[in-house]
Every structure is written in C-alpha cells, then in structure tokens.
Amino acid sequence: MILVFGKNGQIATALRELLPDATFLSSQEANFLNPQSVLEALNKLKPQVVINASAYTAVDQAEQEQETALTINATTPGVIAKWCCEHDATMIHYSTDYVFSGEGDRPWLETDPTNPVNWYGETKLRGEKAIQEAGCPAYIFRISWVYSPWGQNFPKTILRLAHERDELKIVNDQWGAPTDARDVARLTSQLAHNLEMKGECPAPGIYHLRFEDFQTWYQFAQKIITDARTAGLPLKVTQISPVTSEEFPTTAKRPKNSRLGTTRPLL
Ligand SMILES: NC(=O)c1ccc[n+]([C@@H]2O[C@H](COP(=O)([O-])OP(=O)(O)OC[C@H]3O[C@@H](n4cnc5c(N)ncnc54)[C@H](OP(=O)(O)O)[C@@H]3O)[C@@H](O)[C@H]2O)c1
C-alpha cells in the first residue's frame, strides 16, 4: 500500500485525486513534531511506498521557529527513511531550490554544491541528508515555486492584491520556474504505482524537476494578471512595477538564482 504524509497541502491535495486507494494522514493523525506518532502510523499500516508531502513551508516564520522547522523538515523525515530501510519500503520526498546559494545565473544541477541562504533551506537540506544517511534507496524531488488551486501560493496572493490595489511592486531579480503541484503529483503517482507493482523505475536519488520556463516573480505576476483579465476577472490593479530584492526586504533572505537544471531528466 501507499501511505502519504500530508493530506491538505498543495501536493498532497493533488495526489489525493490521483491515488484514491492510498492512505493520507494529516498532521493531526501523524504529527511530525511527535515522531512516535509517525512511527506508530508506519507500524500499523506497513506501507510499501511512503510519500512525504508534509513540510514546514513558512519560509520567513522558519527564521523564528527554528527547532519546529528542523524537526518537521529534517528529523522526522530521517525517522521515516530509517523505518523504510528496516521494512523494505521506498520513500519519496520533496525538497527545494532553496538548498542552493542563489549565486550566478547557471541552472543548478543535482551534482552542484548546496549552500542555503535561509533557515528553511537549511532544514530542507538537513532533511535530504538524514534520508540519505538512513542508507536505503529513496527518491528526493527538488522543486521550486509550487502553486495550485489549493492552499497558500504566489498566484493566489497576486490575485488577491490585484483586487485590492492599483499598483503592485514585484521582485524582478529572483529567477526560478513555477511548478504546478498537479504536475508533481502526476509524476509522483506514476512512480509510486510502479514501485508498488515492482515495475520498472528510475534509479533512486536526487532529481531536479522543472515543468515550466525560467522566469522572475515579476514575469510570473504579469502572466497571472494577463490570464485573469483574459478570463474576465474584474481587477483593480492598473500598474505592475518591477523592483529589486533590496527594495523588497523579507525576514528570510531569498536566493536570486533558483533555476533548477538537471543531469537526470525524469520527464
Ligand atoms: N510551496 C513551495 O513553493 C515549495 C517550493 C519548493 C519545495 N516545496 C516542497 O514541496 C513539498 C510540499 O509543499 P506544499 O507546497 O504542498 O506544502 P504545503 O501546502 O505548505 O503543505 C504542507 C503540509 O505539511 C503538513 N504539515 C505541516 N506541519 C506538520 C506537522 N507538524 N506534522 C505533519 N504534517 C505537517 C501539512 O499538513 P496539515 O494540512 O494536516 O496541517 C500540509 O499537508 C514540501 O516538502 C516543500 O518543502 C514547496
């Protein structure tokens, strides 16, 4: 059977449609802040495939809630990976472009050195390491700029602000690729099915996933507004202005180059 940690997040919600027979556990049913509750769920359900769609994803808040973010993003994923090792199960986990420093303008490859610039990125990197140190085959998908019809994400924020304000100022020096949670879910569900049926699967390890063109947040916002206008949504906004990261300070520093390239295409 396939077990998914995370039930109401963006990727987990997309997975629910594609994996109707899988078991999905919310943070109330298996709380990553209490690894024992996660182990109890694993021992009870004995899955062959474990998808970890749970994470602490509040990037700015993570700078303050460091221990909480670390436990959810690194310690407990390590515990899950160890359980998978001991029970011949395979883990699929998600990581982030934020494991990189953001320097330069070349897309980052799976083999490039990591060097996160914020605590969220640090916790996600430690999660990758904890899973790898468990010593068994696991899939780690690094993704960037996730959006979906559900939860909190950039397009939803832009549309809300475009209803409220005349002008939007959007950062134009951070580069990455938006990722529709449904694309990630499609690929994950195919892999999970193949693992469950012991079919042909790509080699385990770290993969960078990219489904859309590289762009800045400003360019992404322009497209969101254009699409909304085409769809006939009434918007107050009349001007979208590009700004630098320095003009738009945030609690957690953001990498400017978040382009994920790949040496091992899965798509
Ligand atoms: N969002 C992005 O832009 C982005 C970018 C790169 C990588 N990623 C990675 O992609 C993965 C999925 O992201 P997402 O955007 O789908 O996340 P999300 O929408 O923020 O959902 C996070 C999930 O984590 C669960 N969770 C939070 N605290 C928990 C706890 N204490 N115990 C158990 N579960 C807990 C939540 O469960 P409940 O709903 O039950 O509370 C929720 O299902 C994560 O690994 C994330 O790091 C995301």
The ligand as an SDF file (V2000), in Angstrom:
LIG
                    3D

 48 52  0  0  0  0  0  0  0  0999 V2000
    5.4540   25.5920   -1.6810 N   0  0  0  0  0  0  0  0  0  0  0  0
    6.5530   25.7830   -2.3920 C   0  0  0  0  0  0  0  0  0  0  0  0
    6.7090   26.8160   -3.0930 O   0  0  0  0  0  0  0  0  0  0  0  0
    7.6380   24.7650   -2.4100 C   0  0  0  0  0  0  0  0  0  0  0  0
    8.7960   25.0210   -3.1290 C   0  0  0  0  0  0  0  0  0  0  0  0
    9.7950   24.0480   -3.1600 C   0  0  0  0  0  0  0  0  0  0  0  0
    9.6300   22.8660   -2.4760 C   0  0  0  0  0  0  0  0  0  0  0  0
    8.4860   22.6400   -1.7600 N   0  0  0  0  0  0  0  0  0  0  0  0
    8.3660   21.3780   -1.0170 C   0  0  0  0  0  0  0  0  0  0  0  0
    7.2840   20.6400   -1.5570 O   0  0  0  0  0  0  0  0  0  0  0  0
    6.6640   19.8710   -0.5220 C   0  0  0  0  0  0  0  0  0  0  0  0
    5.1760   20.1130   -0.4980 C   0  0  0  0  0  0  0  0  0  0  0  0
    4.9340   21.5050   -0.3950 O   0  0  0  0  0  0  0  0  0  0  0  0
    3.4590   22.1090   -0.3910 P   0  0  0  0  0  0  0  0  0  0  0  0
    3.5400   23.4550   -1.0270 O   0  0  0  0  0  0  0  0  0  0  0  0
    2.4800   21.0980   -0.9070 O   0  0  0  0  0  0  0  0  0  0  0  0
    3.2480   22.2880    1.1740 O   0  0  0  0  0  0  0  0  0  0  0  0
    2.0270   22.9650    1.9460 P   0  0  0  0  0  0  0  0  0  0  0  0
    0.9040   23.2370    1.0270 O   0  0  0  0  0  0  0  0  0  0  0  0
    2.5750   24.0680    2.7820 O   0  0  0  0  0  0  0  0  0  0  0  0
    1.5760   21.7720    2.9040 O   0  0  0  0  0  0  0  0  0  0  0  0
    2.3850   21.3600    3.9470 C   0  0  0  0  0  0  0  0  0  0  0  0
    1.8610   20.0630    4.5000 C   0  0  0  0  0  0  0  0  0  0  0  0
    2.6720   19.7640    5.6280 O   0  0  0  0  0  0  0  0  0  0  0  0
    1.8450   19.2760    6.6540 C   0  0  0  0  0  0  0  0  0  0  0  0
    2.3980   19.5870    7.9600 N   0  0  0  0  0  0  0  0  0  0  0  0
    2.7370   20.8000    8.4710 C   0  0  0  0  0  0  0  0  0  0  0  0
    3.1300   20.6560    9.7520 N   0  0  0  0  0  0  0  0  0  0  0  0
    3.0610   19.3240   10.0290 C   0  0  0  0  0  0  0  0  0  0  0  0
    3.3100   18.5460   11.1880 C   0  0  0  0  0  0  0  0  0  0  0  0
    3.7010   19.0900   12.3490 N   0  0  0  0  0  0  0  0  0  0  0  0
    3.1130   17.2070   11.1090 N   0  0  0  0  0  0  0  0  0  0  0  0
    2.6970   16.6270    9.9600 C   0  0  0  0  0  0  0  0  0  0  0  0
    2.4260   17.3140    8.8450 N   0  0  0  0  0  0  0  0  0  0  0  0
    2.6010   18.6590    8.8870 C   0  0  0  0  0  0  0  0  0  0  0  0
    0.5080   19.9680    6.4640 C   0  0  0  0  0  0  0  0  0  0  0  0
   -0.4540   19.0870    6.9840 O   0  0  0  0  0  0  0  0  0  0  0  0
   -1.8920   19.5890    7.5200 P   0  0  0  0  0  0  0  0  0  0  0  0
   -2.5840   20.1730    6.3590 O   0  0  0  0  0  0  0  0  0  0  0  0
   -2.5350   18.3920    8.0520 O   0  0  0  0  0  0  0  0  0  0  0  0
   -1.5690   20.5990    8.5890 O   0  0  0  0  0  0  0  0  0  0  0  0
    0.4130   20.0850    4.9600 C   0  0  0  0  0  0  0  0  0  0  0  0
   -0.2290   18.9500    4.4340 O   0  0  0  0  0  0  0  0  0  0  0  0
    7.4020   20.2450    0.7610 C   0  0  0  0  0  0  0  0  0  0  0  0
    8.4140   19.3000    1.0050 O   0  0  0  0  0  0  0  0  0  0  0  0
    8.0360   21.5730    0.4520 C   0  0  0  0  0  0  0  0  0  0  0  0
    9.1930   21.8100    1.2240 O   0  0  0  0  0  0  0  0  0  0  0  0
    7.4930   23.5470   -1.7280 C   0  0  0  0  0  0  0  0  0  0  0  0
  1  2  1  0
  2  3  2  0
  2  4  1  0
  4  5  1  0
  4 48  2  0
  5  6  2  0
  6  7  1  0
  7  8  2  0
  8  9  1  0
  8 48  1  0
  9 10  1  0
  9 46  1  0
 10 11  1  0
 11 12  1  0
 11 44  1  0
 12 13  1  0
 13 14  1  0
 14 15  2  0
 14 16  1  0
 14 17  1  0
 17 18  1  0
 18 19  2  0
 18 20  1  0
 18 21  1  0
 21 22  1  0
 22 23  1  0
 23 24  1  0
 23 42  1  0
 24 25  1  0
 25 26  1  0
 25 36  1  0
 26 27  1  0
 26 35  1  0
 27 28  2  0
 28 29  1  0
 29 30  1  0
 29 35  2  0
 30 31  1  0
 30 32  2  0
 32 33  1  0
 33 34  2  0
 34 35  1  0
 36 37  1  0
 36 42  1  0
 37 38  1  0
 38 39  2  0
 38 40  1  0
 38 41  1  0
 42 43  1  0
 44 45  1  0
 44 46  1  0
 46 47  1  0
M  CHG  2   8   1  16  -1
M  END
$$$$
